[in-house]
Amino acid sequence: MSFDYEPVRDEKDALYFTHAYKQAGQNRLPHFHKSIELVYVVKGEFISCAGQDRAKADADDIVIINSMDVHSTLYRTDCELYCMVISEDFLKIFREQTENGKFPHVLSDKLFNAHNILPLIARFYREKDESNAITAHGYVSLILGLMVARYPLNKGGEGTSALILEVLNYIDKHYCENVTLESLSKKYGYCRQYLSKEFNKTIGMHLKNYVNNLRVKKARELLSSPAPRTVLQTALECGFDSASSFYRAYKAVFGETPKHG
């Protein structure tokens, strides 16, 4: 299984906001980010997986993906959605006031959601291109504040390790280089065992597998380009030390062998 970290979602003042239509049978592969993701279901039904929790969501449910939850989606029917991915810059007051509390996975008071949350989200979306930073922060705070007043929060715990976030950002920029548990342990001044344990606990997979997932996805992108290239050339360019290790990693992620350029 491949889990992608999405660092673009965690940029300081990022607010990803879209009004989307999804077709039945589509899916969103497992990924994660430090930002909170809020999905308002206008129409349709889908299955949301977040961490170990799997839940059904349909019209007027709100799905919440908390920080660093590995999550994926399978759309059972055609769906209309509003999706907001809210970065840390927009979450300061929420974090302080709730002591890093976490929302339940699905907020299912449909009447409350439809009467109180949907009109705000829809209005914010209509006005987002003309909104300044103060307006945007105001909308986000009001939406989160109304949800906090209605839905009990779960204890937030210690949150994601700053070390692991730094490691993830470094890997995202350098995964085609010689990135190993040993090199990262030396770079950040931690023993291999501790770094390995923290990474596995947070991400749910071994660091080597995570790096290889990024490499094979980059390799697939390169192999699909019109420029002529061999599989070995691509494998070496993406950080693998041999064609055989590349083939194994590629098949583990995509279930097939790569096509020759």
C-alpha positions as CSV (number, residue, x, y, z in Angstrom):
1,M,0.0,0.0,0.0
2,S,1.3,3.5,-0.9
3,F,0.8,6.4,1.5
4,D,1.7,9.9,0.1
5,Y,2.6,12.9,2.3
6,E,1.2,16.1,0.7
7,P,3.5,18.9,1.9
8,V,1.8,21.5,-0.3
9,R,-1.3,21.1,2.0
10,D,0.8,22.1,5.0
11,E,2.3,25.3,3.7
12,K,2.0,28.0,6.4
13,D,-1.0,29.9,5.1
14,A,-2.5,27.3,2.7
15,L,-6.3,26.9,2.4
16,Y,-7.3,24.4,-0.3
17,F,-11.0,24.9,-1.0
18,T,-12.9,23.2,-3.8
19,H,-16.5,22.4,-4.9
20,A,-16.1,19.0,-6.4
21,Y,-18.1,16.4,-8.3
22,K,-16.9,12.8,-8.1
23,Q,-18.1,9.8,-10.1
24,A,-19.2,6.5,-8.6
25,G,-16.3,4.0,-8.5
26,Q,-13.6,6.7,-8.2
27,N,-11.3,6.5,-5.3
28,R,-8.7,8.7,-3.5
29,L,-5.6,6.7,-2.7
30,P,-4.2,6.8,0.9
31,H,-2.4,10.0,1.8
32,F,-1.9,12.3,4.7
33,H,-1.0,15.9,5.8
34,K,-0.8,17.9,9.0
35,S,-3.6,20.1,8.0
36,I,-7.2,19.3,8.9
37,E,-9.5,18.3,6.1
38,L,-13.2,19.0,6.1
39,V,-15.5,17.4,3.5
40,Y,-19.2,18.5,3.4
41,V,-21.3,16.0,1.5
42,V,-23.9,17.8,-0.5
43,K,-25.1,14.8,-2.5
44,G,-24.1,11.1,-2.8
45,E,-22.5,8.5,-0.7
46,F,-18.9,7.4,-0.1
47,I,-16.7,5.4,2.2
48,S,-14.1,7.3,4.1
49,C,-11.2,5.5,5.8
50,A,-9.1,7.5,8.3
51,G,-6.5,5.6,10.3
52,Q,-8.2,2.4,11.5
53,D,-11.7,3.9,11.2
54,R,-13.9,3.2,8.2
55,A,-17.2,5.1,7.9
56,K,-20.0,5.7,5.5
57,A,-21.0,9.3,4.7
58,D,-23.9,10.7,2.7
59,A,-25.8,13.9,2.2
60,D,-25.4,16.6,4.9
61,D,-22.7,14.6,6.8
62,I,-19.4,16.3,7.5
63,V,-16.3,14.1,7.2
64,I,-13.2,15.3,9.2
65,I,-9.7,14.1,8.6
66,N,-7.5,15.0,11.6
67,S,-3.8,15.9,11.4
68,M,-1.6,13.1,10.0
69,D,-4.4,10.6,9.6
70,V,-3.7,8.3,6.7
71,H,-7.0,8.5,4.7
72,S,-8.6,7.3,1.5
73,T,-12.0,7.5,-0.1
74,L,-14.2,5.2,-2.2
75,Y,-17.2,6.9,-3.9
76,R,-20.2,4.6,-4.0
77,T,-22.4,6.9,-6.0
78,D,-21.9,10.2,-7.9
79,C,-21.1,12.8,-5.3
80,E,-21.1,16.6,-4.9
81,L,-18.8,17.8,-2.2
82,Y,-17.2,20.9,-0.6
83,C,-13.7,20.1,0.5
84,M,-11.5,22.4,2.7
85,V,-7.9,21.5,3.7
86,I,-7.0,23.9,6.5
87,S,-3.4,24.5,7.3
88,E,-1.9,25.3,10.7
89,D,-1.9,29.0,10.1
90,F,-5.7,28.9,10.2
91,L,-5.9,26.6,13.2
92,K,-4.0,28.5,15.9
93,I,-7.1,29.6,17.8
94,F,-8.7,26.2,17.4
95,R,-5.6,24.5,18.7
96,E,-5.4,26.8,21.7
97,Q,-9.0,26.8,22.7
98,T,-9.5,23.0,22.3
99,E,-6.1,22.0,23.7
100,N,-5.4,20.2,20.4
101,G,-8.7,18.4,20.5
102,K,-9.8,16.2,17.5
103,F,-13.2,16.0,15.9
104,P,-14.9,12.6,15.4
105,H,-14.4,11.2,11.9
106,V,-18.0,11.8,10.8
107,L,-20.3,14.6,12.1
108,S,-23.7,13.3,11.4
109,D,-26.3,15.8,12.8
110,K,-27.6,16.4,9.4
111,L,-30.2,19.1,10.4
112,F,-27.6,21.1,12.2
113,N,-25.1,20.8,9.4
114,A,-27.6,21.8,6.7
115,H,-28.9,24.8,8.6
116,N,-25.7,26.1,10.1
117,I,-22.6,24.8,8.3
118,L,-23.6,24.4,4.7
119,P,-24.7,28.0,4.2
120,L,-21.4,29.3,5.6
121,I,-19.3,27.0,3.4
122,A,-21.3,27.8,0.3
123,R,-21.1,31.5,0.9
124,F,-17.4,31.4,1.7
125,Y,-16.8,29.4,-1.5
126,R,-18.7,32.0,-3.6
127,E,-16.6,34.8,-2.1
128,K,-13.3,33.1,-1.7
129,D,-11.6,34.7,-4.7
130,E,-12.4,38.2,-3.4
131,S,-11.7,37.4,0.2
132,N,-8.8,38.8,2.1
133,A,-6.8,37.0,4.8
134,I,-9.0,38.4,7.6
135,T,-12.2,37.3,5.9
136,A,-10.8,33.8,5.2
137,H,-9.6,33.4,8.8
138,G,-13.0,34.6,10.0
139,Y,-15.0,32.1,8.0
140,V,-12.8,29.2,9.0
141,S,-13.0,30.2,12.7
142,L,-16.7,30.6,12.6
143,I,-17.2,27.2,10.9
144,L,-14.9,25.4,13.4
145,G,-16.4,27.3,16.3
146,L,-20.0,26.2,15.4
147,M,-18.8,22.6,15.0
148,V,-17.0,22.7,18.4
149,A,-20.1,24.0,20.1
150,R,-22.2,21.1,18.6
151,Y,-19.8,18.1,18.6
152,P,-17.7,16.8,21.5
153,L,-14.1,16.6,20.7
154,N,-11.7,13.7,21.4
155,K,-8.6,14.2,23.4
156,G,-5.8,15.5,21.1
157,G,-2.8,13.8,22.6
158,E,0.7,15.0,22.0
159,G,0.2,15.6,18.2
160,T,2.6,14.8,15.5
161,S,6.3,14.8,16.1
162,A,8.1,17.9,14.8
163,L,11.0,15.6,13.9
164,I,8.8,13.4,11.7
165,L,7.3,16.4,9.9
166,E,10.8,17.7,9.2
167,V,11.9,14.3,8.0
168,L,8.9,14.1,5.6
169,N,9.6,17.5,4.2
170,Y,13.3,16.6,3.6
171,I,12.3,13.3,2.0
172,D,9.9,15.0,-0.3
173,K,12.7,17.2,-1.7
174,H,15.5,14.5,-1.7
175,Y,13.9,11.1,-2.3
176,C,15.8,10.6,-5.6
177,E,19.1,10.8,-3.6
178,N,20.6,8.3,-1.2
179,V,18.0,8.8,1.5
180,T,18.2,6.0,4.1
181,L,17.4,5.4,7.8
182,E,21.2,5.7,8.4
183,S,21.6,9.0,6.6
184,L,18.6,10.6,8.2
185,S,19.6,9.4,11.7
186,K,23.0,11.1,11.2
187,K,21.5,14.2,9.7
188,Y,19.0,14.7,12.6
189,G,21.2,13.4,15.4
190,Y,18.9,10.5,16.5
191,C,19.7,6.8,16.8
192,R,18.4,4.5,14.0
193,Q,16.1,2.6,16.3
194,Y,14.3,5.7,17.7
195,L,13.9,7.3,14.3
196,S,12.6,4.1,12.8
197,K,10.1,3.6,15.7
198,E,8.8,7.2,15.5
199,F,8.4,7.1,11.7
200,N,6.6,3.7,11.7
201,K,4.3,4.9,14.5
202,T,3.3,8.1,12.7
203,I,3.2,7.0,9.1
204,G,2.3,3.3,9.5
205,M,5.0,2.0,7.2
206,H,8.8,1.5,7.1
207,L,10.8,4.5,6.0
208,K,12.5,2.5,3.2
209,N,9.1,1.5,1.7
210,Y,7.8,5.1,2.0
211,V,10.8,6.5,0.1
212,N,10.5,3.8,-2.6
213,N,6.8,4.6,-3.1
214,L,7.8,8.2,-3.9
215,R,10.5,7.0,-6.2
216,V,8.4,4.6,-8.2
217,K,5.7,7.2,-8.7
218,K,8.2,9.6,-10.0
219,A,9.6,6.9,-12.3
220,R,6.1,6.1,-13.6
221,E,5.7,9.7,-14.5
222,L,9.0,9.8,-16.3
223,L,8.4,6.6,-18.2
224,S,5.0,7.9,-19.4
225,S,6.7,11.0,-20.9
226,P,7.3,11.1,-24.7
227,A,11.1,11.4,-24.2
228,P,12.8,8.0,-24.9
229,R,14.4,6.4,-21.8
230,T,15.2,2.9,-20.5
231,V,13.8,1.5,-17.3
232,L,17.3,1.2,-15.9
233,Q,18.1,4.8,-16.7
234,T,14.9,5.9,-15.0
235,A,15.4,3.6,-12.0
236,L,18.9,5.0,-11.3
237,E,17.7,8.6,-11.9
238,C,14.9,8.1,-9.3
239,G,17.3,6.8,-6.6
240,F,17.3,3.0,-7.0
241,D,20.6,1.2,-7.1
242,S,19.6,-1.5,-9.4
243,A,16.9,-2.5,-11.9
244,S,15.8,-5.5,-9.8
245,S,15.1,-3.4,-6.7
246,F,13.2,-1.0,-8.9
247,Y,11.1,-3.7,-10.4
248,R,10.2,-5.1,-6.9
249,A,9.2,-1.7,-5.5
250,Y,7.2,-0.8,-8.7
251,K,5.2,-4.0,-8.6
252,A,4.5,-3.7,-4.9
253,V,2.9,-0.3,-5.5
254,F,1.2,-0.7,-8.9
255,G,0.7,-4.5,-9.1
256,E,2.5,-4.6,-12.5
257,T,5.9,-4.3,-14.0
258,P,6.9,-1.0,-15.6
259,K,6.8,-0.6,-19.4
260,H,10.1,-0.2,-21.2
261,G,10.9,3.2,-22.8
